[in-house]
Amino acid sequence: MKRAAFCVMVVLAGSLVLSAQNTFVVDFDSVQMGHNAPAYSVVELNDGGFLVGGIQRWHNGDTTGRTHVILRRTDAWGRVIGERALHYNVNRTYNNGLFGAMVRSDTVLVSGITTYGPAPYECTLYLYWFNEDGDTVATKRLLSYSTADSSFIQHWQTVRTMDGGYALCGVFGPPNENGQAIIVRTDVQGDTLWARTYGYPNQEENAYSICELADGGFAITAIELGTGPQNKHTLIRVNSSGGQIWRRQFGLYGWDVPSVRMAADGQIITYTDYKEALGSGGWQQIELRKWDLNGDLIWSKKSHWSFNSSSEPGDFEVLPDGSIICSIWHKGACQLAKFTADGDSIWSRGYVVYTWVGGSENMPYDIDPTSDGGFVVCGETEQGPNDPTPGLQTMFLIKTDSLGCVVPGCHLVG
């Protein structure tokens, strides 16, 4: 089993700006105005800046106490130059999902949004179109359930399809049953083509990630509950109409959010955690798996294991040359790691925005390649007692070069 070597760069809270290249580490403490907020999704804009999506109580005139989707536009150096709240001062909770919730569609950005309340089990799934400033330019209601329906829905990820439409995945809780994985497929205007659920009535199954395959079908990864401690992760392949072709349980004792992408050769890559035992001695590590289109395992590669410290997966992407870039939480640091198309380690780097043992320490979420060949990752950290806002859950944004460096030449340091 090949281990990934890594180099940790400790960066003081605030902003590190280097004149030699467009790299930085920033946090959003001052613009959050004392409200907790994670950053779940980031997209590069046409001017080289970024639009960062997260959820937060809005700080400008909102009296409801509800959590809303907040979109923040930054310049090319990660400095916030504008922010928008979806329907602030409206008595509903808004959530845009997790890794890669926003996708680009020509000159606009698109994301699934779920809303809740004010009545119990009053849930709606929308598709939203935003401009690059975060202004809402269009919406489409996809699914809606009243209190009388007693149904629950949560969106986790949106992807653009080859025909210009969209596919969304998440969890749907039908009346008096456990939640099931769901896919909602739309055309380019956002009109629903089909919606299908996957799972069993006596088991909870939550789909966190979706990718389109070359034949127009999809693969989703989910977490299944209700079958004992093993094999929580689920990989499901469906055809272009949503019909299930096969499903596989895998991962032994892993339980963190699983992600899926199509490999450069058209096969399937999954990215999860992995544990070989239960209890305090079962330290999590990262696992990449490659599957063929029949659901047979081609290879499995594990990394980022250390005694007395677990690793948790964030997001990952398959790059045009087939290599793989991942975001990871490992030993209290945000990690970026690059692997070959066969899952072998190329490099791994660590970044610390705030250091507080016991808090949500530098947890990365969405990661994307950038137009200059580098990478951008967003996430959350928690400030310690000696930091500017003790205990605040703070968004962060990290931009690296193609080697994962914030400081040029970091790859030359052992």
WOVEN-V101806 format. One record per pair of residues at least 4 apart in sequence whose ideal C-beta (glycine too) atoms are under 7 Angstrom apart, sorted by the first residue. I is the first residue (numbers start at 1). J is the second residue. D is the distance in Angstrom with one decimal. If there is no record, write none. Layout:
BEGIN
i->[I:I]
j->[J:J]
d->[D:D]
END
This chain:
BEGIN
i->[1:2:2:2:2:3:3:4:4:4:4:4:5:6:6:6:6:7:7:7:7:8:8:9:9:9:9:9:9:10:11:11:11:11:11:11:13:13:13:13:13:14:15:15:15:16:16:16:17:17:18:18:20:21:21:22:22:22:23:23:23:23:23:23:24:24:24:24:25:25:25:25:26:26:26:26:27:27:27:27:28:28:28:28:28:29:29:29:29:31:31:31:32:32:32:32:32:33:34:34:35:35:35:36:36:37:37:37:37:37:37:38:38:38:38:38:39:39:39:39:39:39:39:39:39:40:40:40:40:40:40:40:40:41:41:41:41:41:41:42:42:42:42:42:42:42:43:43:43:43:43:44:44:44:44:44:45:45:45:45:46:48:49:49:49:49:50:50:50:51:51:51:51:51:52:52:52:52:52:53:53:53:53:53:53:54:54:55:55:55:55:55:55:56:56:56:57:57:57:58:58:58:58:58:60:61:61:62:62:63:64:64:64:66:66:66:67:67:68:68:68:68:68:69:69:69:69:69:70:70:71:71:71:71:72:72:73:73:73:73:73:74:74:74:74:74:75:75:78:78:82:82:84:84:86:86:86:87:91:91:92:92:92:92:93:93:93:94:94:95:95:96:96:96:97:97:97:97:97:98:98:98:98:98:99:99:99:99:99:99:99:100:100:100:101:101:101:101:102:102:102:103:103:103:103:104:105:105:108:108:108:108:109:110:110:110:110:110:111:111:112:112:112:112:112:113:113:113:114:114:114:114:114:114:115:116:116:117:119:120:121:121:121:121:121:121:122:122:123:123:123:123:124:124:124:125:125:125:125:125:126:126:126:126:127:127:127:127:127:127:128:128:129:129:130:130:130:130:131:131:140:142:142:142:143:143:143:145:145:145:149:150:151:151:151:151:152:152:153:153:154:154:155:155:156:156:156:156:157:157:157:157:158:158:159:159:159:159:159:160:161:161:161:161:162:162:164:165:165:165:165:166:166:167:167:167:167:167:168:169:169:169:169:169:169:170:170:171:171:171:171:171:171:172:172:172:172:173:174:177:178:178:178:178:178:179:179:179:180:180:180:180:181:181:181:181:181:181:181:181:181:182:182:182:183:183:183:183:183:183:184:184:185:185:185:186:186:186:186:187:187:194:194:196:198:198:198:199:199:202:203:203:203:203:204:204:205:205:205:206:206:207:207:208:208:208:208:208:208:209:209:209:209:209:210:210:210:211:211:211:211:211:212:213:213:213:213:214:215:216:217:217:217:217:218:219:219:219:219:219:220:220:221:221:221:221:221:221:221:222:222:223:223:223:223:224:224:224:229:229:230:230:231:231:231:231:232:232:232:233:233:233:233:233:234:234:235:235:235:235:235:235:236:236:237:237:237:238:238:238:238:239:239:246:248:251:251:252:252:252:253:253:253:253:253:254:254:254:254:254:256:256:256:256:257:258:258:258:259:259:259:259:260:260:260:261:261:261:261:262:262:262:263:263:263:263:263:263:264:264:264:267:267:267:267:267:268:269:269:269:269:270:270:271:271:271:271:272:272:273:273:273:273:273:273:273:274:274:274:274:275:275:276:277:277:278:283:283:283:283:283:284:284:284:285:285:285:285:285:286:286:286:286:286:286:287:287:288:288:288:288:289:289:290:290:290:291:291:291:291:292:292:299:299:301:301:303:304:304:304:304:305:306:309:311:311:311:312:313:314:314:314:314:314:314:314:315:315:315:315:316:316:316:316:317:317:317:317:318:318:319:319:319:322:323:323:323:323:323:324:324:325:325:325:325:325:326:327:327:327:327:327:327:328:328:328:329:329:329:329:330:332:332:332:333:333:333:333:334:334:334:334:334:334:334:335:335:335:336:336:336:336:336:336:337:337:338:338:338:339:339:339:339:340:340:347:347:347:349:349:349:351:351:351:352:353:353:353:354:354:354:354:354:354:355:356:356:356:356:359:360:360:360:360:361:361:362:362:363:363:364:364:365:365:366:366:367:367:368:369:370:370:370:373:374:374:374:374:375:375:376:376:376:377:378:378:378:379:380:380:380:380:381:381:382:382:383:383:383:383:383:383:383:384:385:398:400:400:400:401:403:405:405:405]
j->[302:301:303:344:345:303:305:303:304:337:345:348:348:335:348:349:350:349:350:410:413:333:350:349:350:351:406:407:410:352:16:25:351:352:353:406:27:353:354:387:388:27:24:26:78:24:25:406:24:77:23:408:408:401:408:76:372:399:374:399:400:401:405:406:77:78:399:406:351:353:398:406:78:79:396:397:353:394:395:396:32:72:80:394:395:388:389:392:394:72:80:83:37:56:392:394:395:59:389:392:56:57:59:392:393:54:55:56:70:393:395:54:55:380:393:395:52:54:365:378:379:380:395:396:397:53:54:96:97:98:101:365:366:53:96:100:101:102:366:50:52:366:368:376:378:397:50:51:102:104:109:50:368:370:371:376:49:50:51:132:132:76:73:74:75:76:74:376:397:71:73:109:132:134:72:74:378:395:397:69:71:96:101:102:111:70:395:67:68:69:70:95:96:67:68:70:62:65:67:62:68:70:85:88:88:88:89:88:89:89:89:90:91:91:92:93:93:94:85:86:87:88:94:86:94:95:96:113:83:85:83:84:130:134:80:83:81:82:132:133:134:78:79:80:81:397:79:81:397:399:133:134:134:135:94:113:136:94:117:118:115:116:117:118:115:116:117:113:115:114:154:101:111:113:101:112:155:156:157:156:157:208:257:365:157:209:259:314:315:365:366:157:315:366:111:112:157:158:109:110:111:110:158:159:160:109:110:160:129:130:131:137:130:127:128:129:158:166:128:158:125:127:155:158:168:126:128:155:123:124:125:153:154:155:124:122:123:122:147:147:145:147:149:150:151:152:146:147:145:151:152:153:141:143:144:142:143:153:155:184:139:140:141:142:139:140:142:166:186:190:136:139:137:138:134:135:136:137:135:137:190:184:186:192:153:184:195:149:151:153:175:175:172:173:174:175:173:179:170:172:170:171:168:170:169:170:207:208:169:208:209:210:166:168:166:167:210:211:212:166:165:166:167:212:212:216:188:185:186:187:188:186:190:183:185:210:212:218:184:182:183:207:209:210:220:182:207:179:180:181:182:206:207:179:180:182:197:179:180:201:201:202:203:204:226:204:205:206:197:198:199:205:197:198:199:205:206:207:220:222:236:195:197:207:196:210:218:220:238:242:192:195:193:194:242:190:191:192:193:191:193:241:242:242:205:236:244:203:205:226:224:225:226:227:225:226:222:224:234:222:223:220:222:221:222:223:257:258:259:220:221:258:259:260:218:220:260:218:219:260:261:262:218:217:218:219:262:266:240:240:237:238:239:240:238:235:236:237:260:268:236:260:233:234:235:258:259:260:270:234:236:232:233:255:258:232:234:249:253:278:252:253:249:250:251:252:251:254:255:250:251:254:258:272:247:249:247:248:250:260:270:291:244:247:245:246:295:242:243:244:245:243:245:295:295:272:274:274:275:276:275:276:277:278:282:272:273:274:275:284:272:273:312:313:313:270:271:272:271:313:315:316:268:269:270:269:316:317:318:266:268:318:267:268:269:290:318:322:318:322:341:290:291:292:293:298:291:288:290:318:324:289:291:288:313:316:326:287:313:284:285:286:287:311:312:313:284:285:287:302:282:284:282:281:282:282:305:307:308:309:310:310:311:312:302:303:304:305:311:302:303:304:311:313:328:300:302:301:324:339:343:297:300:298:299:343:295:296:297:298:296:298:342:343:343:344:345:311:328:330:335:311:331:331:328:329:330:329:328:327:328:329:364:365:367:379:327:365:366:367:324:325:326:367:325:367:368:369:322:324:323:325:369:341:338:339:340:341:346:338:339:336:338:367:369:375:337:334:336:364:365:367:377:335:337:364:334:362:363:364:335:357:361:362:350:351:352:362:350:351:362:364:377:379:398:348:349:350:349:367:375:377:400:404:345:348:346:347:404:343:344:345:346:344:346:403:404:411:404:405:410:362:398:406:362:362:381:396:381:382:383:384:387:394:384:361:382:383:384:382:380:381:382:393:381:382:379:381:379:380:377:379:378:379:377:378:375:377:376:375:374:375:376:402:399:400:401:402:400:404:397:398:399:398:395:396:397:396:393:394:395:396:394:396:391:393:387:388:389:390:391:392:394:390:390:406:404:405:406:405:411:409:410:411]
d->[5.5:6.6:6.8:5.9:5.9:6.0:6.8:4.1:5.8:5.6:3.8:4.4:6.4:6.4:3.7:6.4:5.5:5.8:6.8:6.3:5.9:5.7:3.7:6.8:6.6:5.9:6.2:6.4:6.2:4.9:5.4:4.6:6.2:6.2:6.6:6.8:5.8:6.0:5.2:6.0:7.0:6.9:6.2:4.7:7.0:5.9:5.0:6.4:5.5:5.6:5.7:6.9:5.5:5.9:6.1:5.8:6.4:6.5:7.0:5.3:5.7:5.7:6.9:4.8:5.5:4.7:5.1:6.9:6.2:6.2:5.1:5.8:3.9:6.9:6.8:5.3:5.5:5.0:6.7:4.7:5.5:6.8:6.4:6.3:4.1:5.7:5.6:6.6:5.1:6.8:4.9:6.5:5.1:6.5:7.0:6.6:6.8:3.7:6.3:6.7:5.2:4.7:5.8:6.3:3.8:5.1:6.7:3.7:6.7:6.3:5.4:5.4:6.8:3.9:6.4:6.6:5.2:4.4:6.6:3.9:6.0:6.3:3.8:6.8:6.8:5.9:5.5:6.7:6.7:5.4:5.8:5.1:6.3:4.1:6.7:6.0:4.2:4.6:4.8:5.4:5.1:5.2:6.3:5.6:4.2:6.7:6.7:5.1:5.1:6.0:5.6:5.8:6.7:5.3:6.3:6.6:4.7:6.2:5.9:4.9:6.6:3.8:6.2:5.1:4.8:5.4:4.8:6.2:6.7:5.9:5.5:6.2:6.4:6.1:4.8:6.7:5.5:6.8:6.1:6.5:5.5:5.4:6.0:5.4:6.8:5.6:5.7:5.0:6.9:5.9:6.8:5.9:7.0:6.6:6.9:4.6:6.7:6.5:5.9:4.0:5.4:6.9:4.2:4.2:6.8:6.8:6.0:4.7:4.7:6.2:6.2:7.0:4.9:6.4:6.3:5.0:5.2:7.0:5.1:5.4:6.6:5.9:4.7:4.3:4.5:7.0:4.7:6.2:6.3:5.4:6.8:4.8:6.5:3.4:5.1:4.6:5.7:4.3:6.9:5.8:5.8:5.0:5.8:5.4:6.4:6.8:5.1:5.5:4.8:6.2:5.7:6.8:3.7:6.3:5.1:7.0:6.9:6.8:6.8:4.8:4.7:6.5:5.3:6.6:6.7:4.4:5.8:6.0:5.4:5.1:7.0:4.6:5.2:5.3:3.7:6.1:4.9:4.6:5.8:5.2:6.7:6.4:6.6:6.5:6.6:7.0:6.3:6.7:3.8:5.5:5.0:5.8:6.1:5.3:5.0:6.8:6.3:6.1:5.0:6.9:4.4:5.5:5.5:6.1:4.8:5.9:5.0:6.1:4.9:6.3:5.9:6.3:4.7:6.5:6.9:5.5:6.4:6.4:5.4:5.5:6.4:6.0:3.8:4.5:4.4:4.7:5.1:6.8:6.5:7.0:5.4:6.1:5.5:4.7:5.0:6.8:5.6:5.7:4.6:5.8:6.7:5.2:7.0:5.2:6.5:6.1:6.0:5.4:5.0:6.7:5.6:4.9:6.2:7.0:4.3:4.6:4.4:5.2:5.7:6.8:5.3:6.5:5.6:6.4:6.9:4.5:6.0:6.4:6.5:4.4:6.0:5.4:4.9:4.2:5.6:6.4:6.0:6.6:5.0:5.5:3.4:5.5:6.9:5.6:5.9:6.7:6.7:4.1:3.9:6.6:6.5:4.4:7.0:6.0:5.9:6.0:3.6:6.8:6.4:5.1:4.9:5.1:5.6:4.5:5.9:4.7:6.7:4.8:5.4:6.7:5.5:5.6:5.9:5.0:6.9:5.2:5.6:6.4:6.2:6.2:4.6:6.3:5.6:5.3:6.3:6.8:4.0:6.9:5.2:4.6:5.2:4.8:6.9:6.2:5.2:5.7:6.5:6.1:4.6:6.7:5.4:4.2:6.8:4.0:5.3:5.6:6.1:4.3:6.9:6.4:6.4:4.3:6.5:6.4:5.5:4.1:5.5:4.2:7.0:4.9:6.7:6.7:6.0:4.3:6.8:5.2:6.7:6.1:4.2:6.2:3.9:5.6:6.6:4.4:5.5:4.7:6.5:3.6:6.2:4.6:7.0:6.6:4.9:6.5:5.5:6.6:6.3:6.4:6.8:5.9:6.3:4.6:4.6:5.1:6.6:5.0:6.0:5.5:6.0:5.1:5.9:6.4:5.1:3.6:6.7:5.5:6.1:5.9:3.5:6.2:5.9:6.5:3.8:6.3:4.0:5.7:5.1:4.9:6.5:5.7:5.2:4.6:4.4:6.2:6.6:6.9:4.8:6.2:7.0:6.6:4.7:6.4:4.2:4.8:5.7:4.8:7.0:6.7:5.5:5.2:5.0:5.1:5.6:5.0:6.4:6.1:5.6:4.7:6.8:3.8:6.6:5.5:4.6:5.1:5.3:6.5:6.9:5.2:5.0:5.2:5.1:6.6:6.6:6.8:5.6:3.9:6.1:4.3:5.7:4.3:6.8:5.3:6.5:6.8:6.7:5.8:4.9:6.8:6.1:6.0:5.9:6.2:3.8:6.1:6.2:6.8:6.2:6.2:5.0:5.3:3.8:5.9:4.8:5.3:6.1:5.8:6.9:4.7:6.6:6.8:5.9:6.6:6.2:4.6:4.6:5.5:6.6:5.3:6.0:5.4:6.2:4.8:6.0:4.5:5.1:5.4:5.9:6.4:6.2:6.4:3.7:7.0:6.7:5.8:6.1:5.3:4.4:4.8:5.5:7.0:6.7:4.2:5.1:5.6:6.7:6.1:6.9:4.3:4.6:6.9:6.1:5.7:6.5:7.0:5.2:5.1:6.7:6.6:4.7:6.5:6.5:6.9:4.4:6.5:5.0:6.3:6.0:6.9:6.1:3.6:6.2:5.9:6.4:5.5:6.5:6.7:4.4:6.5:5.6:6.1:6.8:4.8:6.9:5.7:5.5:4.4:6.2:5.4:5.9:4.5:6.9:6.4:6.7:6.7:6.0:5.5:6.9:5.4:3.9:5.7:4.4:5.4:6.3:5.8:3.8:5.4:6.3:6.6:7.0:6.5:5.2:3.8:5.3:6.4:5.1:6.6:5.6:3.8:5.3:6.6:5.2:4.6:5.2:5.8:5.8:6.2:4.9:5.0:6.6:6.4:4.5:6.2:4.8:4.3:5.1:6.8:6.1:6.7:5.9:6.4:5.0:5.8:6.7:6.0:3.3:6.7:5.9:4.1:5.8:4.9:6.9:6.9:6.4:4.6:5.8:6.7:4.4:4.3:6.3:3.3:6.0:6.7:4.2:5.4:6.5:7.0:5.3:6.1:5.0:4.7:6.0:6.5:4.2:6.9:5.4:6.4:6.4:6.3:6.8:5.7:4.8:6.2:6.1:3.3:6.2:6.5:5.7:5.8:7.0:7.0:4.4:6.9:5.2:6.2:6.7:6.0:4.9:7.0:6.1:3.7:7.0:4.1:5.0:4.0:5.9:6.9:6.7:6.8:4.9:6.4:4.7:6.7:4.3:6.4:3.8:6.2:5.2:5.4:6.9:4.7:4.2:4.4:6.8:6.0:6.7:5.9:6.8:5.1:5.3:7.0:6.2:6.3:6.4:4.7:6.9:4.0:4.4:5.5:6.7:5.3:6.2:5.9:6.1:4.6:6.1:6.6:5.9:6.5:4.0:6.9:6.7:6.9:5.6:6.8:5.7:5.6:4.7:4.6:4.7:6.7:5.0:6.1:5.5:6.9:6.4:6.3:5.5:6.6:3.5:3.2:5.7:6.5:4.5:6.2:6.2:6.6:6.9:4.8:5.1:5.4:5.0:4.0:5.9:4.8:6.9:5.4:6.2:4.4:5.6:5.8:4.8:6.3:5.4:4.3:6.3:5.2:4.7:5.5:5.1:6.9:6.9:7.0:5.0:5.0:6.8:6.8:5.2:5.7:5.6:6.7:6.2:7.0:5.5:5.6:6.8:5.5:3.6:6.7:5.4:5.7:6.4:5.0:5.9:6.6:4.9:7.0:4.9:5.9:5.7:5.0:4.6:6.9:3.9:6.1]
END
